[in-house]
């Protein structure tokens, strides 16, 4: 019996013949002994997420890594999407409720930012909404690389997927969504930090994809004002046009507009945010380039990465696997799932990254000395493992 069957949740997405066919394909690539191991790790992943969720709904990025004991909108949204897939509706909705409260509590700040933009005032990075909050929903006290827009798009996208999957109302989140859409449509083109909290002077392609995904979703919500929905729709189209005009080099996507470098987070432009289709030529060219440069068993972030030596990231391996599943490359998706499972600690915890193949080996020890061992467990890693297993029909 699968984890969701025990919780009384509905099966994988509707369409039983399709899912039966998917499972048949998956079973050709995953042995029975591995399926047992995967199911055990799925149970552990669900438990890690649920056990560490704060009473108010926030998910810490990692409970054991001091600087990750906060809730990021980005990480938390992927975690909520995964736990929704696993049938833990109350957990997902507690997180979405937390997001809603965080945004509404800052309504005055958002309105002030919008008014300053309308007056043409320059706005320092530190005045924008932060990317992470305490588990109680307060601003964090210490300095961080806070101005990141992707999380605010990702929470709208994840909420939309949850509502469609579970048939729940968007009404309780309408005020927060309205503010979020207005914020994103005003500031989407601002340079900001990327997924990895680096390079604030650029407009990052994966960030724009996340904003696009959230706005494209919100454009269809009748709980929002018609003018807000129209603005979301127009902005999503403008983002896609800007990415195709300025974010492509030699036929593939690049890390930031006007650049040439690659980043594994570019997969998100297709899967899951839908700025491009999985088999669109720009998408397939991007995947080819990423496979040549960044895939080595697991997946590296980018060629110049030196954080903890620049190891292979579990969540990115699962993200690439998710793309493979959507593109019909089931064998490759299963390979990524098994690679992630192979990185589990003895107790089933999944780390942020592993050091078997480092891009900058001399930088591993300095980071350990600075912040301690690699974050383990990382809830986002567990979430992406759940998501990929679900996409492969292994989470019923």
Secondary structure, DSSP 4 states (H G I P E B T S, - for coil): --HHHHHT---SSS-HHHHHHHHHHHHTTS-HHHHHHHHHHHHHHHHHHHHHB-TTS-B-S-TTSGGG-SEEHHHHHHHHHHHHHTT-HHHHHHHHHHHHHHHHTTHHHHHHHHHHHHTT----GGGSPPSEE-TTSPBPSS-------HHHHHHHHHHHHHHHHHT--SGGGHHHHHHHHHHHHHHTTS----TTS--TTS-BHHHHHHHHHHHHHHTT-TTS-HHHHHHHHHHHHHHHHHHHHHSEETTEE-SBTT-----GGGGGGTTTT-SS-TTSHHHHHHHHHHHHHTBSSSEES-TT--GGGT-EEHHHHHHHHHHHHHTT-HHHHHHHHHHHHHT--TTS--BSEE-SS-SSGGGHHHHHHHH-SPPBS-HHHHHHHHHHHHHTT---
